[in-house]
Amino acid sequence: MNIKVGGIHYEVFEKEIVENDPNEYGVCVYADNHIEIKSGLSDERKTQTLIHELLHAIFFEAGYEDHDEKMVDRLSLVLNQVLKENDLAKYFD
């Protein structure tokens, strides 16, 4: 899967171990524009992790190089809920 963020294509793929750390769920690698999501997670956790890593990509492409991890965590949880529970696509046709 590819997702375009700020004009940059990010490739998203699953990996058994992310960042050589079995406890990590995901990572956004800016140097070569990709997002890794840990395989074996539930679909809900994968979606939540993808949104979290996408927020990192969004902040980076917007020029913010230092990201407050707690802020990204909180925003990703709320954004995940908003995207899941609202039919926003109808507003963008």
Kinemage of the C-alpha trace (Angstrom):
@kinemage 1
@onewidth
@group {chain A} dominant
@subgroup {mainchain}
@vectorlist {calphas} color= white
{ca met a 1} P 0.000 0.000 0.000
{ca asn a 2} L 1.153 3.525 -0.762
{ca ile a 3} L -0.097 6.687 0.942
{ca lys a 4} L 0.751 10.164 -0.283
{ca val a 5} L 1.642 12.655 2.473
{ca gly a 6} L 2.591 16.217 1.589
{ca gly a 7} L 3.414 15.191 -1.973
{ca ile a 8} L 5.614 12.279 -0.869
{ca his a 9} L 4.650 8.646 -1.425
{ca tyr a 10} L 5.088 6.482 1.663
{ca glu a 11} L 5.127 2.731 1.165
{ca val a 12} L 3.388 0.858 3.977
{ca phe a 13} L 4.258 -2.744 4.682
{ca glu a 14} L 4.131 -5.313 7.428
{ca lys a 15} L 7.218 -6.712 9.070
{ca glu a 16} L 7.648 -9.443 11.663
{ca ile a 17} L 9.983 -7.323 13.806
{ca val a 18} L 9.996 -3.534 13.565
{ca glu a 19} L 13.163 -1.580 14.392
{ca asn a 20} L 14.814 -4.769 15.699
{ca asp a 21} L 12.511 -4.497 18.725
{ca pro a 22} L 9.811 -7.151 19.200
{ca asn a 23} L 7.849 -4.710 21.394
{ca glu a 24} L 7.507 -2.004 18.702
{ca tyr a 25} L 4.252 -1.915 16.722
{ca gly a 26} L 5.356 0.475 13.987
{ca val a 27} L 7.848 3.001 12.701
{ca cys a 28} L 7.919 5.765 10.107
{ca val a 29} L 11.236 5.944 8.231
{ca tyr a 30} L 11.581 9.371 6.648
{ca ala a 31} L 14.889 8.701 4.879
{ca asp a 32} L 13.286 6.359 2.360
{ca asn a 33} L 9.606 7.189 2.850
{ca his a 34} L 8.165 4.054 4.320
{ca ile a 35} L 6.081 2.915 7.257
{ca glu a 36} L 6.537 -0.477 8.870
{ca ile a 37} L 3.688 -2.118 10.796
{ca lys a 38} L 4.274 -5.204 12.894
{ca ser a 39} L 2.644 -8.272 11.369
{ca gly a 40} L 0.467 -10.429 13.566
{ca leu a 41} L -1.357 -7.521 15.208
{ca ser a 42} L -5.147 -7.466 15.256
{ca asp a 43} L -6.758 -5.442 12.458
{ca glu a 44} L -7.786 -2.782 14.977
{ca arg a 45} L -4.233 -2.480 16.332
{ca lys a 46} L -2.795 -2.334 12.789
{ca thr a 47} L -5.144 0.517 11.891
{ca gln a 48} L -4.362 2.347 15.105
{ca thr a 49} L -0.630 1.922 14.509
{ca leu a 50} L -0.888 3.045 10.886
{ca ile a 51} L -2.680 6.240 11.893
{ca his a 52} L -0.054 6.878 14.564
{ca glu a 53} L 2.793 6.482 12.070
{ca leu a 54} L 0.938 8.567 9.480
{ca leu a 55} L 0.763 11.410 11.982
{ca his a 56} L 4.545 11.212 12.312
{ca ala a 57} L 4.793 11.437 8.492
{ca ile a 58} L 2.356 14.368 8.420
{ca phe a 59} L 4.294 16.289 11.073
{ca phe a 60} L 7.603 15.562 9.327
{ca glu a 61} L 6.354 16.653 5.906
{ca ala a 62} L 4.909 19.798 7.512
{ca gly a 63} L 8.388 20.671 8.758
{ca tyr a 64} L 8.154 19.484 12.354
{ca glu a 65} L 11.177 17.293 13.001
{ca asp a 66} L 10.678 16.826 16.756
{ca his a 67} L 7.439 15.038 17.595
{ca asp a 68} L 6.077 14.783 21.107
{ca glu a 69} L 5.287 11.058 21.292
{ca lys a 70} L 2.549 11.552 23.884
{ca met a 71} L 0.831 14.093 21.646
{ca val a 72} L 1.065 11.775 18.623
{ca asp a 73} L -0.360 8.925 20.741
{ca arg a 74} L -3.324 11.000 21.886
{ca leu a 75} L -4.075 12.484 18.478
{ca ser a 76} L -3.848 9.109 16.751
{ca leu a 77} L -6.341 7.531 19.152
{ca val a 78} L -8.883 10.302 18.605
{ca leu a 79} L -8.306 10.471 14.833
{ca asn a 80} L -8.736 6.693 14.589
{ca gln a 81} L -12.124 6.962 16.326
{ca val a 82} L -13.252 9.924 14.209
{ca leu a 83} L -12.325 8.197 10.952
{ca lys a 84} L -13.986 4.923 11.948
{ca glu a 85} L -17.245 6.278 13.342
{ca asn a 86} L -18.068 9.013 10.832
{ca asp a 87} L -18.857 8.751 7.144
{ca leu a 88} L -16.538 11.561 6.069
{ca ala a 89} L -16.109 10.355 2.484
{ca lys a 90} L -19.488 11.850 1.502
{ca tyr a 91} L -18.110 15.346 2.159
{ca phe a 92} L -15.240 14.949 -0.275
{ca asp a 93} L -17.066 13.801 -3.429
